[in-house]
Amino acid sequence: MQVLSNGRYKSVLHRAVTNNVHPRMSMAMFFGPNPETIIGPIHELTDEEHPPKYRNYRFSKFLEEIFNHKGTRRMVKEAFELPR
């Protein structure tokens, strides 16, 4: 969402909170576009005052970055940031 909104909406770190009253139940669900789909800032959210902060990339590259960052605290979106 942060890349699509060109930084207007911020990504957050995922965290799961447990309690000692109820057992925890987890369900994994995955959804994604076609691997060849191009992801990048929505054109209407960029202009001279708000230049793109992220480069366009294929969804397959996003998935590749997820696996490359496994076990690190680095956010995947950082791999697609444009230099300022």
HTML snippet that shows the backbone in 3Dmol.js (N, CA, C, O; Angstrom):
<script src="https://3Dmol.org/build/3Dmol-min.js"></script>
<div id="view" style="width:600px;height:400px;position:relative"></div>
<script>
const pdb = `
ATOM      1  N   MET A   1       0.836  -1.187   0.000  1.00  0.00           N
ATOM      2  CA  MET A   1       0.000   0.000   0.000  1.00  0.00           C
ATOM      3  C   MET A   1       0.879   1.249   0.000  1.00  0.00           C
ATOM      4  O   MET A   1       0.530   2.253  -0.621  1.00  0.00           O
ATOM      5  N   GLN A   2       2.014   1.194   0.690  1.00  0.00           N
ATOM      6  CA  GLN A   2       2.890   2.364   0.738  1.00  0.00           C
ATOM      7  C   GLN A   2       3.454   2.685  -0.638  1.00  0.00           C
ATOM      8  O   GLN A   2       3.539   3.856  -1.010  1.00  0.00           O
ATOM      9  N   VAL A   3       3.836   1.677  -1.391  1.00  0.00           N
ATOM     10  CA  VAL A   3       4.367   1.903  -2.737  1.00  0.00           C
ATOM     11  C   VAL A   3       3.267   2.432  -3.651  1.00  0.00           C
ATOM     12  O   VAL A   3       3.477   3.410  -4.367  1.00  0.00           O
ATOM     13  N   LEU A   4       2.096   1.796  -3.635  1.00  0.00           N
ATOM     14  CA  LEU A   4       0.996   2.229  -4.504  1.00  0.00           C
ATOM     15  C   LEU A   4       0.570   3.663  -4.201  1.00  0.00           C
ATOM     16  O   LEU A   4       0.233   4.414  -5.117  1.00  0.00           O
ATOM     17  N   SER A   5       0.583   4.052  -2.922  1.00  0.00           N
ATOM     18  CA  SER A   5       0.149   5.407  -2.537  1.00  0.00           C
ATOM     19  C   SER A   5       1.290   6.417  -2.605  1.00  0.00           C
ATOM     20  O   SER A   5       1.108   7.575  -2.231  1.00  0.00           O
ATOM     21  N   ASN A   6       2.463   5.997  -3.077  1.00  0.00           N
ATOM     22  CA  ASN A   6       3.648   6.864  -3.170  1.00  0.00           C
ATOM     23  C   ASN A   6       4.009   7.461  -1.807  1.00  0.00           C
ATOM     24  O   ASN A   6       4.427   8.615  -1.709  1.00  0.00           O
ATOM     25  N   GLY A   7       3.840   6.658  -0.769  1.00  0.00           N
ATOM     26  CA  GLY A   7       4.244   7.073   0.574  1.00  0.00           C
ATOM     27  C   GLY A   7       3.171   7.793   1.376  1.00  0.00           C
ATOM     28  O   GLY A   7       3.413   8.174   2.521  1.00  0.00           O
ATOM     29  N   ARG A   8       2.003   7.985   0.806  1.00  0.00           N
ATOM     30  CA  ARG A   8       0.935   8.674   1.561  1.00  0.00           C
ATOM     31  C   ARG A   8       0.408   7.810   2.702  1.00  0.00           C
ATOM     32  O   ARG A   8       0.049   8.332   3.757  1.00  0.00           O
ATOM     33  N   TYR A   9       0.359   6.499   2.501  1.00  0.00           N
ATOM     34  CA  TYR A   9      -0.016   5.559   3.553  1.00  0.00           C
ATOM     35  C   TYR A   9       1.226   4.767   3.916  1.00  0.00           C
ATOM     36  O   TYR A   9       1.885   4.219   3.032  1.00  0.00           O
ATOM     37  N   LYS A  10       1.557   4.696   5.182  1.00  0.00           N
ATOM     38  CA  LYS A  10       2.784   4.053   5.633  1.00  0.00           C
ATOM     39  C   LYS A  10       2.585   2.576   5.935  1.00  0.00           C
ATOM     40  O   LYS A  10       1.542   2.173   6.449  1.00  0.00           O
ATOM     41  N   SER A  11       3.586   1.778   5.614  1.00  0.00           N
ATOM     42  CA  SER A  11       3.589   0.367   5.984  1.00  0.00           C
ATOM     43  C   SER A  11       3.909   0.246   7.464  1.00  0.00           C
ATOM     44  O   SER A  11       4.621   1.075   8.031  1.00  0.00           O
ATOM     45  N   VAL A  12       3.380  -0.785   8.072  1.00  0.00           N
ATOM     46  CA  VAL A  12       3.668  -1.027   9.490  1.00  0.00           C
ATOM     47  C   VAL A  12       4.304  -2.401   9.630  1.00  0.00           C
ATOM     48  O   VAL A  12       4.116  -3.276   8.785  1.00  0.00           O
ATOM     49  N   LEU A  13       5.047  -2.576  10.693  1.00  0.00           N
ATOM     50  CA  LEU A  13       5.612  -3.890  10.983  1.00  0.00           C
ATOM     51  C   LEU A  13       4.504  -4.779  11.525  1.00  0.00           C
ATOM     52  O   LEU A  13       3.737  -4.363  12.392  1.00  0.00           O
ATOM     53  N   HIS A  14       4.422  -5.993  11.018  1.00  0.00           N
ATOM     54  CA  HIS A  14       3.418  -6.941  11.500  1.00  0.00           C
ATOM     55  C   HIS A  14       3.845  -7.468  12.867  1.00  0.00           C
ATOM     56  O   HIS A  14       5.017  -7.774  13.088  1.00  0.00           O
ATOM     57  N   ARG A  15       2.903  -7.568  13.759  1.00  0.00           N
ATOM     58  CA  ARG A  15       3.188  -8.208  15.028  1.00  0.00           C
ATOM     59  C   ARG A  15       1.933  -8.904  15.499  1.00  0.00           C
ATOM     60  O   ARG A  15       0.823  -8.401  15.322  1.00  0.00           O
ATOM     61  N   ALA A  16       2.115 -10.054  16.095  1.00  0.00           N
ATOM     62  CA  ALA A  16       0.992 -10.816  16.637  1.00  0.00           C
ATOM     63  C   ALA A  16       1.052 -10.711  18.157  1.00  0.00           C
ATOM     64  O   ALA A  16       2.111 -10.895  18.758  1.00  0.00           O
ATOM     65  N   VAL A  17      -0.071 -10.418  18.764  1.00  0.00           N
ATOM     66  CA  VAL A  17      -0.148 -10.296  20.219  1.00  0.00           C
ATOM     67  C   VAL A  17      -0.923 -11.484  20.751  1.00  0.00           C
ATOM     68  O   VAL A  17      -2.008 -11.798  20.261  1.00  0.00           O
ATOM     69  N   THR A  18      -0.371 -12.138  21.744  1.00  0.00           N
ATOM     70  CA  THR A  18      -1.048 -13.284  22.337  1.00  0.00           C
ATOM     71  C   THR A  18      -1.527 -12.920  23.736  1.00  0.00           C
ATOM     72  O   THR A  18      -1.100 -11.919  24.313  1.00  0.00           O
ATOM     73  N   ASN A  19      -2.404 -13.729  24.262  1.00  0.00           N
ATOM     74  CA  ASN A  19      -2.836 -13.549  25.645  1.00  0.00           C
ATOM     75  C   ASN A  19      -2.817 -14.908  26.327  1.00  0.00           C
ATOM     76  O   ASN A  19      -2.709 -15.936  25.659  1.00  0.00           O
ATOM     77  N   ASN A  20      -2.921 -14.923  27.635  1.00  0.00           N
ATOM     78  CA  ASN A  20      -2.860 -16.195  28.356  1.00  0.00           C
ATOM     79  C   ASN A  20      -4.252 -16.685  28.770  1.00  0.00           C
ATOM     80  O   ASN A  20      -4.371 -17.554  29.634  1.00  0.00           O
ATOM     81  N   VAL A  21      -5.305 -16.129  28.155  1.00  0.00           N
ATOM     82  CA  VAL A  21      -6.668 -16.552  28.452  1.00  0.00           C
ATOM     83  C   VAL A  21      -7.181 -17.512  27.376  1.00  0.00           C
ATOM     84  O   VAL A  21      -7.774 -18.542  27.698  1.00  0.00           O
ATOM     85  N   HIS A  22      -6.962 -17.186  26.123  1.00  0.00           N
ATOM     86  CA  HIS A  22      -7.460 -17.995  25.009  1.00  0.00           C
ATOM     87  C   HIS A  22      -6.286 -18.544  24.207  1.00  0.00           C
ATOM     88  O   HIS A  22      -5.265 -17.872  24.063  1.00  0.00           O
ATOM     89  N   PRO A  23      -6.426 -19.767  23.683  1.00  0.00           N
ATOM     90  CA  PRO A  23      -5.363 -20.288  22.812  1.00  0.00           C
ATOM     91  C   PRO A  23      -5.329 -19.499  21.506  1.00  0.00           C
ATOM     92  O   PRO A  23      -6.350 -18.991  21.043  1.00  0.00           O
ATOM     93  N   ARG A  24      -4.157 -19.409  20.932  1.00  0.00           N
ATOM     94  CA  ARG A  24      -3.987 -18.664  19.687  1.00  0.00           C
ATOM     95  C   ARG A  24      -4.309 -19.560  18.500  1.00  0.00           C
ATOM     96  O   ARG A  24      -3.901 -20.721  18.464  1.00  0.00           O
ATOM     97  N   MET A  25      -5.040 -19.024  17.529  1.00  0.00           N
ATOM     98  CA  MET A  25      -5.315 -19.732  16.291  1.00  0.00           C
ATOM     99  C   MET A  25      -4.799 -18.862  15.149  1.00  0.00           C
ATOM    100  O   MET A  25      -5.068 -17.661  15.111  1.00  0.00           O
ATOM    101  N   SER A  26      -4.066 -19.457  14.228  1.00  0.00           N
ATOM    102  CA  SER A  26      -3.543 -18.726  13.074  1.00  0.00           C
ATOM    103  C   SER A  26      -4.074 -19.351  11.793  1.00  0.00           C
ATOM    104  O   SER A  26      -4.202 -20.570  11.680  1.00  0.00           O
ATOM    105  N   MET A  27      -4.380 -18.489  10.834  1.00  0.00           N
ATOM    106  CA  MET A  27      -4.791 -18.944   9.511  1.00  0.00           C
ATOM    107  C   MET A  27      -4.002 -18.140   8.488  1.00  0.00           C
ATOM    108  O   MET A  27      -4.062 -16.910   8.471  1.00  0.00           O
ATOM    109  N   ALA A  28      -3.276 -18.826   7.652  1.00  0.00           N
ATOM    110  CA  ALA A  28      -2.504 -18.148   6.610  1.00  0.00           C
ATOM    111  C   ALA A  28      -3.334 -18.068   5.341  1.00  0.00           C
ATOM    112  O   ALA A  28      -3.879 -19.068   4.873  1.00  0.00           O
ATOM    113  N   MET A  29      -3.422 -16.869   4.795  1.00  0.00           N
ATOM    114  CA  MET A  29      -4.126 -16.662   3.533  1.00  0.00           C
ATOM    115  C   MET A  29      -3.233 -15.828   2.638  1.00  0.00           C
ATOM    116  O   MET A  29      -2.622 -14.856   3.082  1.00  0.00           O
ATOM    117  N   PHE A  30      -3.162 -16.211   1.385  1.00  0.00           N
ATOM    118  CA  PHE A  30      -2.290 -15.518   0.464  1.00  0.00           C
ATOM    119  C   PHE A  30      -3.070 -15.103  -0.776  1.00  0.00           C
ATOM    120  O   PHE A  30      -3.893 -15.863  -1.287  1.00  0.00           O
ATOM    121  N   PHE A  31      -2.810 -13.919  -1.243  1.00  0.00           N
ATOM    122  CA  PHE A  31      -3.435 -13.425  -2.458  1.00  0.00           C
ATOM    123  C   PHE A  31      -2.431 -12.511  -3.134  1.00  0.00           C
ATOM    124  O   PHE A  31      -1.752 -11.729  -2.470  1.00  0.00           O
ATOM    125  N   GLY A  32      -2.338 -12.602  -4.406  1.00  0.00           N
ATOM    126  CA  GLY A  32      -1.423 -11.727  -5.123  1.00  0.00           C
ATOM    127  C   GLY A  32      -1.797 -11.683  -6.590  1.00  0.00           C
ATOM    128  O   GLY A  32      -2.477 -12.574  -7.097  1.00  0.00           O
ATOM    129  N   PRO A  33      -1.353 -10.653  -7.257  1.00  0.00           N
ATOM    130  CA  PRO A  33      -1.622 -10.552  -8.696  1.00  0.00           C
ATOM    131  C   PRO A  33      -0.751 -11.520  -9.482  1.00  0.00           C
ATOM    132  O   PRO A  33       0.096 -12.214  -8.918  1.00  0.00           O
ATOM    133  N   ASN A  34      -0.968 -11.557 -10.768  1.00  0.00           N
ATOM    134  CA  ASN A  34      -0.139 -12.334 -11.678  1.00  0.00           C
ATOM    135  C   ASN A  34       1.318 -11.925 -11.470  1.00  0.00           C
ATOM    136  O   ASN A  34       1.588 -10.740 -11.276  1.00  0.00           O
ATOM    137  N   PRO A  35       2.266 -12.863 -11.502  1.00  0.00           N
ATOM    138  CA  PRO A  35       3.678 -12.522 -11.287  1.00  0.00           C
ATOM    139  C   PRO A  35       4.224 -11.446 -12.225  1.00  0.00           C
ATOM    140  O   PRO A  35       5.180 -10.754 -11.873  1.00  0.00           O
ATOM    141  N   GLU A  36       3.628 -11.296 -13.420  1.00  0.00           N
ATOM    142  CA  GLU A  36       4.109 -10.302 -14.378  1.00  0.00           C
ATOM    143  C   GLU A  36       3.469  -8.925 -14.191  1.00  0.00           C
ATOM    144  O   GLU A  36       3.822  -7.986 -14.905  1.00  0.00           O
ATOM    145  N   THR A  37       2.541  -8.788 -13.252  1.00  0.00           N
ATOM    146  CA  THR A  37       1.881  -7.509 -12.997  1.00  0.00           C
ATOM    147  C   THR A  37       2.897  -6.476 -12.519  1.00  0.00           C
ATOM    148  O   THR A  37       3.726  -6.769 -11.658  1.00  0.00           O
ATOM    149  N   ILE A  38       2.833  -5.277 -13.075  1.00  0.00           N
ATOM    150  CA  ILE A  38       3.736  -4.191 -12.683  1.00  0.00           C
ATOM    151  C   ILE A  38       3.140  -3.462 -11.481  1.00  0.00           C
ATOM    152  O   ILE A  38       1.979  -3.053 -11.497  1.00  0.00           O
ATOM    153  N   ILE A  39       3.954  -3.308 -10.440  1.00  0.00           N
ATOM    154  CA  ILE A  39       3.576  -2.611  -9.213  1.00  0.00           C
ATOM    155  C   ILE A  39       4.380  -1.315  -9.155  1.00  0.00           C
ATOM    156  O   ILE A  39       5.560  -1.307  -9.504  1.00  0.00           O
ATOM    157  N   GLY A  40       3.763  -0.232  -8.723  1.00  0.00           N
ATOM    158  CA  GLY A  40       4.458   1.046  -8.593  1.00  0.00           C
ATOM    159  C   GLY A  40       3.491   2.109  -8.123  1.00  0.00           C
ATOM    160  O   GLY A  40       2.299   1.841  -7.974  1.00  0.00           O
ATOM    161  N   PRO A  41       3.990   3.317  -7.886  1.00  0.00           N
ATOM    162  CA  PRO A  41       3.113   4.402  -7.456  1.00  0.00           C
ATOM    163  C   PRO A  41       2.003   4.659  -8.479  1.00  0.00           C
ATOM    164  O   PRO A  41       2.247   4.653  -9.686  1.00  0.00           O
ATOM    165  N   ILE A  42       0.794   4.882  -7.990  1.00  0.00           N
ATOM    166  CA  ILE A  42      -0.333   5.200  -8.860  1.00  0.00           C
ATOM    167  C   ILE A  42      -0.045   6.541  -9.524  1.00  0.00           C
ATOM    168  O   ILE A  42       0.265   7.525  -8.854  1.00  0.00           O
ATOM    169  N   HIS A  43      -0.151   6.565 -10.849  1.00  0.00           N
ATOM    170  CA  HIS A  43       0.232   7.749 -11.632  1.00  0.00           C
ATOM    171  C   HIS A  43      -0.447   9.029 -11.130  1.00  0.00           C
ATOM    172  O   HIS A  43       0.190  10.080 -11.061  1.00  0.00           O
ATOM    173  N   GLU A  44      -1.723   8.946 -10.781  1.00  0.00           N
ATOM    174  CA  GLU A  44      -2.461  10.132 -10.343  1.00  0.00           C
ATOM    175  C   GLU A  44      -1.971  10.675  -8.994  1.00  0.00           C
ATOM    176  O   GLU A  44      -2.334  11.789  -8.616  1.00  0.00           O
ATOM    177  N   LEU A  45      -1.171   9.921  -8.279  1.00  0.00           N
ATOM    178  CA  LEU A  45      -0.639  10.382  -6.990  1.00  0.00           C
ATOM    179  C   LEU A  45       0.771  10.937  -7.092  1.00  0.00           C
ATOM    180  O   LEU A  45       1.402  11.232  -6.076  1.00  0.00           O
ATOM    181  N   THR A  46       1.270  11.080  -8.321  1.00  0.00           N
ATOM    182  CA  THR A  46       2.597  11.657  -8.525  1.00  0.00           C
ATOM    183  C   THR A  46       2.475  12.889  -9.419  1.00  0.00           C
ATOM    184  O   THR A  46       1.647  12.935 -10.328  1.00  0.00           O
ATOM    185  N   ASP A  47       3.309  13.877  -9.144  1.00  0.00           N
ATOM    186  CA  ASP A  47       3.395  15.091  -9.963  1.00  0.00           C
ATOM    187  C   ASP A  47       4.714  15.766  -9.616  1.00  0.00           C
ATOM    188  O   ASP A  47       5.543  15.174  -8.925  1.00  0.00           O
ATOM    189  N   GLU A  48       4.926  16.994 -10.081  1.00  0.00           N
ATOM    190  CA  GLU A  48       6.193  17.696  -9.813  1.00  0.00           C
ATOM    191  C   GLU A  48       6.422  17.918  -8.326  1.00  0.00           C
ATOM    192  O   GLU A  48       7.562  17.865  -7.863  1.00  0.00           O
ATOM    193  N   GLU A  49       5.359  18.167  -7.572  1.00  0.00           N
ATOM    194  CA  GLU A  49       5.491  18.377  -6.126  1.00  0.00           C
ATOM    195  C   GLU A  49       5.604  17.064  -5.359  1.00  0.00           C
ATOM    196  O   GLU A  49       6.106  17.042  -4.235  1.00  0.00           O
ATOM    197  N   HIS A  50       5.141  15.975  -5.958  1.00  0.00           N
ATOM    198  CA  HIS A  50       5.168  14.654  -5.342  1.00  0.00           C
ATOM    199  C   HIS A  50       5.754  13.644  -6.327  1.00  0.00           C
ATOM    200  O   HIS A  50       5.028  12.800  -6.854  1.00  0.00           O
ATOM    201  N   PRO A  51       7.067  13.725  -6.579  1.00  0.00           N
ATOM    202  CA  PRO A  51       7.674  12.787  -7.535  1.00  0.00           C
ATOM    203  C   PRO A  51       7.617  11.356  -6.991  1.00  0.00           C
ATOM    204  O   PRO A  51       7.501  11.161  -5.781  1.00  0.00           O
ATOM    205  N   PRO A  52       7.699  10.359  -7.874  1.00  0.00           N
ATOM    206  CA  PRO A  52       7.673   8.966  -7.405  1.00  0.00           C
ATOM    207  C   PRO A  52       8.778   8.698  -6.386  1.00  0.00           C
ATOM    208  O   PRO A  52       9.921   9.118  -6.569  1.00  0.00           O
ATOM    209  N   LYS A  53       8.424   7.998  -5.318  1.00  0.00           N
ATOM    210  CA  LYS A  53       9.392   7.609  -4.288  1.00  0.00           C
ATOM    211  C   LYS A  53       9.855   6.169  -4.485  1.00  0.00           C
ATOM    212  O   LYS A  53      10.832   5.736  -3.875  1.00  0.00           O
ATOM    213  N   TYR A  54       9.144   5.427  -5.345  1.00  0.00           N
ATOM    214  CA  TYR A  54       9.440   4.019  -5.571  1.00  0.00           C
ATOM    215  C   TYR A  54       9.477   3.742  -7.067  1.00  0.00           C
ATOM    216  O   TYR A  54       8.763   4.378  -7.842  1.00  0.00           O
ATOM    217  N   ARG A  55      10.310   2.795  -7.465  1.00  0.00           N
ATOM    218  CA  ARG A  55      10.376   2.407  -8.873  1.00  0.00           C
ATOM    219  C   ARG A  55       9.315   1.352  -9.154  1.00  0.00           C
ATOM    220  O   ARG A  55       8.851   0.664  -8.245  1.00  0.00           O
ATOM    221  N   ASN A  56       8.940   1.232 -10.415  1.00  0.00           N
ATOM    222  CA  ASN A  56       8.023   0.174 -10.822  1.00  0.00           C
ATOM    223  C   ASN A  56       8.769  -1.151 -10.825  1.00  0.00           C
ATOM    224  O   ASN A  56       9.963  -1.195 -11.125  1.00  0.00           O
ATOM    225  N   TYR A  57       8.067  -2.235 -10.490  1.00  0.00           N
ATOM    226  CA  TYR A  57       8.671  -3.567 -10.476  1.00  0.00           C
ATOM    227  C   TYR A  57       7.582  -4.612 -10.701  1.00  0.00           C
ATOM    228  O   TYR A  57       6.397  -4.354 -10.489  1.00  0.00           O
ATOM    229  N   ARG A  58       8.005  -5.781 -11.130  1.00  0.00           N
ATOM    230  CA  ARG A  58       7.063  -6.885 -11.327  1.00  0.00           C
ATOM    231  C   ARG A  58       6.750  -7.532  -9.972  1.00  0.00           C
ATOM    232  O   ARG A  58       7.595  -7.557  -9.077  1.00  0.00           O
ATOM    233  N   PHE A  59       5.532  -8.052  -9.835  1.00  0.00           N
ATOM    234  CA  PHE A  59       5.143  -8.717  -8.592  1.00  0.00           C
ATOM    235  C   PHE A  59       6.077  -9.886  -8.290  1.00  0.00           C
ATOM    236  O   PHE A  59       6.336 -10.174  -7.121  1.00  0.00           O
ATOM    237  N   SER A  60       6.587 -10.564  -9.319  1.00  0.00           N
ATOM    238  CA  SER A  60       7.524 -11.674  -9.110  1.00  0.00           C
ATOM    239  C   SER A  60       8.793 -11.186  -8.409  1.00  0.00           C
ATOM    240  O   SER A  60       9.370 -11.916  -7.604  1.00  0.00           O
ATOM    241  N   LYS A  61       9.233  -9.960  -8.705  1.00  0.00           N
ATOM    242  CA  LYS A  61      10.414  -9.392  -8.044  1.00  0.00           C
ATOM    243  C   LYS A  61      10.104  -9.105  -6.575  1.00  0.00           C
ATOM    244  O   LYS A  61      10.966  -9.287  -5.715  1.00  0.00           O
ATOM    245  N   PHE A  62       8.889  -8.661  -6.283  1.00  0.00           N
ATOM    246  CA  PHE A  62       8.462  -8.442  -4.905  1.00  0.00           C
ATOM    247  C   PHE A  62       8.543  -9.750  -4.117  1.00  0.00           C
ATOM    248  O   PHE A  62       9.069  -9.776  -3.004  1.00  0.00           O
ATOM    249  N   LEU A  63       8.022 -10.836  -4.697  1.00  0.00           N
ATOM    250  CA  LEU A  63       8.084 -12.136  -4.026  1.00  0.00           C
ATOM    251  C   LEU A  63       9.522 -12.576  -3.799  1.00  0.00           C
ATOM    252  O   LEU A  63       9.854 -13.122  -2.747  1.00  0.00           O
ATOM    253  N   GLU A  64      10.367 -12.338  -4.783  1.00  0.00           N
ATOM    254  CA  GLU A  64      11.788 -12.677  -4.655  1.00  0.00           C
ATOM    255  C   GLU A  64      12.413 -11.918  -3.482  1.00  0.00           C
ATOM    256  O   GLU A  64      13.183 -12.489  -2.711  1.00  0.00           O
ATOM    257  N   GLU A  65      12.084 -10.642  -3.351  1.00  0.00           N
ATOM    258  CA  GLU A  65      12.611  -9.835  -2.243  1.00  0.00           C
ATOM    259  C   GLU A  65      12.109 -10.332  -0.893  1.00  0.00           C
ATOM    260  O   GLU A  65      12.850 -10.300   0.090  1.00  0.00           O
ATOM    261  N   ILE A  66      10.863 -10.788  -0.832  1.00  0.00           N
ATOM    262  CA  ILE A  66      10.337 -11.338   0.430  1.00  0.00           C
ATOM    263  C   ILE A  66      11.212 -12.500   0.884  1.00  0.00           C
ATOM    264  O   ILE A  66      11.603 -12.569   2.049  1.00  0.00           O
ATOM    265  N   PHE A  67      11.518 -13.408  -0.030  1.00  0.00           N
ATOM    266  CA  PHE A  67      12.332 -14.571   0.329  1.00  0.00           C
ATOM    267  C   PHE A  67      13.767 -14.176   0.640  1.00  0.00           C
ATOM    268  O   PHE A  67      14.406 -14.817   1.474  1.00  0.00           O
ATOM    269  N   ASN A  68      14.293 -13.138  -0.006  1.00  0.00           N
ATOM    270  CA  ASN A  68      15.656 -12.662   0.273  1.00  0.00           C
ATOM    271  C   ASN A  68      15.755 -12.017   1.653  1.00  0.00           C
ATOM    272  O   ASN A  68      16.820 -12.043   2.269  1.00  0.00           O
ATOM    273  N   HIS A  69      14.651 -11.433   2.152  1.00  0.00           N
ATOM    274  CA  HIS A  69      14.662 -10.733   3.440  1.00  0.00           C
ATOM    275  C   HIS A  69      14.209 -11.612   4.597  1.00  0.00           C
ATOM    276  O   HIS A  69      14.118 -11.149   5.734  1.00  0.00           O
ATOM    277  N   LYS A  70      13.928 -12.864   4.312  1.00  0.00           N
ATOM    278  CA  LYS A  70      13.428 -13.766   5.355  1.00  0.00           C
ATOM    279  C   LYS A  70      14.383 -13.771   6.550  1.00  0.00           C
ATOM    280  O   LYS A  70      15.582 -14.004   6.397  1.00  0.00           O
ATOM    281  N   GLY A  71      13.842 -13.514   7.726  1.00  0.00           N
ATOM    282  CA  GLY A  71      14.650 -13.507   8.946  1.00  0.00           C
ATOM    283  C   GLY A  71      15.290 -12.175   9.267  1.00  0.00           C
ATOM    284  O   GLY A  71      15.974 -12.063  10.284  1.00  0.00           O
ATOM    285  N   THR A  72      15.094 -11.152   8.434  1.00  0.00           N
ATOM    286  CA  THR A  72      15.655  -9.829   8.716  1.00  0.00           C
ATOM    287  C   THR A  72      14.524  -8.891   9.111  1.00  0.00           C
ATOM    288  O   THR A  72      13.351  -9.199   8.901  1.00  0.00           O
ATOM    289  N   ARG A  73      14.874  -7.759   9.678  1.00  0.00           N
ATOM    290  CA  ARG A  73      13.871  -6.774  10.061  1.00  0.00           C
ATOM    291  C   ARG A  73      13.706  -5.695   8.989  1.00  0.00           C
ATOM    292  O   ARG A  73      12.901  -4.777   9.149  1.00  0.00           O
ATOM    293  N   ARG A  74      14.462  -5.804   7.905  1.00  0.00           N
ATOM    294  CA  ARG A  74      14.365  -4.819   6.823  1.00  0.00           C
ATOM    295  C   ARG A  74      13.021  -4.962   6.118  1.00  0.00           C
ATOM    296  O   ARG A  74      12.576  -6.081   5.863  1.00  0.00           O
ATOM    297  N   MET A  75      12.374  -3.854   5.803  1.00  0.00           N
ATOM    298  CA  MET A  75      11.097  -3.895   5.105  1.00  0.00           C
ATOM    299  C   MET A  75      11.342  -4.059   3.603  1.00  0.00           C
ATOM    300  O   MET A  75      12.213  -3.397   3.038  1.00  0.00           O
ATOM    301  N   VAL A  76      10.585  -4.929   2.968  1.00  0.00           N
ATOM    302  CA  VAL A  76      10.770  -5.256   1.552  1.00  0.00           C
ATOM    303  C   VAL A  76      10.639  -4.012   0.676  1.00  0.00           C
ATOM    304  O   VAL A  76      11.359  -3.884  -0.315  1.00  0.00           O
ATOM    305  N   LYS A  77       9.738  -3.097   1.019  1.00  0.00           N
ATOM    306  CA  LYS A  77       9.530  -1.896   0.198  1.00  0.00           C
ATOM    307  C   LYS A  77      10.812  -1.096   0.017  1.00  0.00           C
ATOM    308  O   LYS A  77      10.954  -0.379  -0.973  1.00  0.00           O
ATOM    309  N   GLU A  78      11.754  -1.206   0.964  1.00  0.00           N
ATOM    310  CA  GLU A  78      13.011  -0.456   0.873  1.00  0.00           C
ATOM    311  C   GLU A  78      13.813  -0.842  -0.358  1.00  0.00           C
ATOM    312  O   GLU A  78      14.584  -0.033  -0.874  1.00  0.00           O
ATOM    313  N   ALA A  79      13.643  -2.063  -0.833  1.00  0.00           N
ATOM    314  CA  ALA A  79      14.372  -2.527  -2.021  1.00  0.00           C
ATOM    315  C   ALA A  79      13.932  -1.778  -3.279  1.00  0.00           C
ATOM    316  O   ALA A  79      14.649  -1.781  -4.280  1.00  0.00           O
ATOM    317  N   PHE A  80      12.765  -1.139  -3.240  1.00  0.00           N
ATOM    318  CA  PHE A  80      12.215  -0.487  -4.412  1.00  0.00           C
ATOM    319  C   PHE A  80      12.204   1.037  -4.304  1.00  0.00           C
ATOM    320  O   PHE A  80      11.682   1.718  -5.186  1.00  0.00           O
ATOM    321  N   GLU A  81      12.780   1.575  -3.223  1.00  0.00           N
ATOM    322  CA  GLU A  81      12.830   3.041  -3.057  1.00  0.00           C
ATOM    323  C   GLU A  81      13.787   3.662  -4.067  1.00  0.00           C
ATOM    324  O   GLU A  81      14.854   3.116  -4.345  1.00  0.00           O
ATOM    325  N   LEU A  82      13.398   4.794  -4.606  1.00  0.00           N
ATOM    326  CA  LEU A  82      14.262   5.557  -5.510  1.00  0.00           C
ATOM    327  C   LEU A  82      15.195   6.439  -4.686  1.00  0.00           C
ATOM    328  O   LEU A  82      14.806   6.911  -3.618  1.00  0.00           O
ATOM    329  N   PRO A  83      16.417   6.669  -5.163  1.00  0.00           N
ATOM    330  CA  PRO A  83      17.310   7.567  -4.432  1.00  0.00           C
ATOM    331  C   PRO A  83      16.735   8.990  -4.404  1.00  0.00           C
ATOM    332  O   PRO A  83      16.099   9.424  -5.365  1.00  0.00           O
ATOM    333  N   ARG A  84      16.953   9.685  -3.341  1.00  0.00           N
ATOM    334  CA  ARG A  84      16.425  11.051  -3.225  1.00  0.00           C
ATOM    335  C   ARG A  84      17.407  12.065  -3.707  1.00  0.00           C
ATOM    336  O   ARG A  84      17.123  13.262  -3.679  1.00  0.00           O
TER     337      ARG A  84
END
`;
const viewer = $3Dmol.createViewer("view");
viewer.addModel(pdb, "pdb");
viewer.setStyle({}, {cartoon: {color: "spectrum"}});
viewer.zoomTo();
viewer.render();
</script>
